[in-house]
Amino acid sequence: MPTASLPIADLVRHLRQHLNLSQEKFAAKLGVSFKTVNRWEKGHSLPSPMALKLIEDLLKTIGEAGKALLEEYFPEGKSDV
């Protein structure tokens, strides 16, 4: 589970915007509904452990920006990066 000073909503939004995806396309990439991504970004709900793993995997694909976010939100996994 990630530990971060910034809300998970910010992580989800930042990653989605970095990938240049709409909420609908980001949701499809994660296998969830648009409504689910919208609720995450508004802070009304949190991603499931499975969704967090998919988010972590996406972060590993976006270079330095992803590395910085991984270190912020998934510090226990930083040795794997």
Long-range contacts (C-beta under 8 A, 24 or more apart in sequence): 1-49, 1-52, 2-52, 2-56, 2-73, 2-74, 3-73, 3-75, 4-72, 4-73, 5-72, 6-72, 6-73, 7-43, 8-40, 8-43, 8-46, 8-47, 8-73, 9-40, 9-41, 9-42, 9-43, 11-55, 11-69, 11-72, 11-73, 12-37, 12-40, 12-41, 12-47, 12-55, 13-41, 14-69, 15-55, 15-58, 15-59, 15-62, 15-66, 15-69, 16-41, 18-62, 18-65, 18-66, 19-58, 19-62, 29-58, 30-54, 30-55
